[in-house]
């Protein structure tokens, strides 16, 4: 299985990647477009790579409050007010392209 790329441009839609936290992840084409638009520095990819973290003061994946979604990416720092939401489908964390601002 291929490792999760650290650049949105290198991600293929609906391919399954393995993160360093042993999480299987996949991205829809809409999510890749949003990643290219809003995550030029790859902070969300680093958060996804890191996996589950406690919700306060950490970069990584935390519980999503959106109905039908399991986890969301959380990044810290100036201008990082977006979250990319994902749901588990057959043990693969799938990011279809839902982005929220907090």
N, C-alpha and C positions, 0 to 999 in steps of 0.2 A: 504494500500500500504506500502511496506517495505521501510525503510529509507536507504539511500545510505550508504553502508559499508565504513569503513575507511581503508580497506585493499583490494588490488586487488585479493588476494586469496579467498576472501569471495564473490566475484561478480560472478553471474551466467550469461552466455551469453544470450543475448536477453531478460532478465528479465527487468522489468521497476521498477525503484527506484525513490523515492521522496527525493529531496535535501532540506536542511533547507531553501533555497530561493524559495521553492515551485515549482521548476523546475522538470519536469519528465525527467529522463535520462535512457539510455539503452546503452549497450556495446556489440559489436560483439566479438567473440572469439579471433580474431586477435588483437583487441584493448586490451583485457585482457592480452594476451601474452606480448604485448609491454609494458603495465603497469607494469607487473611483472619484466620485463627486465630493464626498464629505470626509473621507479618511485618507487624504493624500500622504500623511506620514505613517500610515499603517498602525496607528495606536489600537484600533479595534481588532485588527488581526492579532496583535500581540496579546490583547486581552483574551481573545478566543483561544489562542495558543496556550495561555496560562491555565485556563480551566476554571473550575469553581473556587470562589474565594468568599470570605465573610463580607457582608454588604457594606460595612463602613470603612472608608479610607483605603480601599484596595482596588487595584486594576485587575479585571478578570471577568468571569461570568457570575452573575447573581440572578436571583429569582425574578421573573418577569411578572408584572401586574396585569399584563394584557390577556384578555380572555382567549384561551386556546393556545397560549404560548407558555413555554417552560422556563427559558432562561433569556437573559439579555446581556449584551456586552456593556461593561462599565469602564470608562476611561476617566482619568483625572487631568486637570490642567486647564489653562485658559482656552475658551472656545470649544470645549469638548462637552457640549450639552446634549448630544444625540446618543441614543441607545439603539442598537441593532437587536431585534428580537428573533428568537428561534424556538422551534418545537422539535421534540423527539419523534422521529418516524422510524420504526424498526431499529431502535438503538443508534440511529444516526441523528446528530443535532443538525437540523435543516434550517437555514436562514433564507426565507422566501423573499424578503425585501420589505419588511415592516420596520420603519424607523420612527421613533418618537423623540420628542424633545422634553426635557424635564425642567 
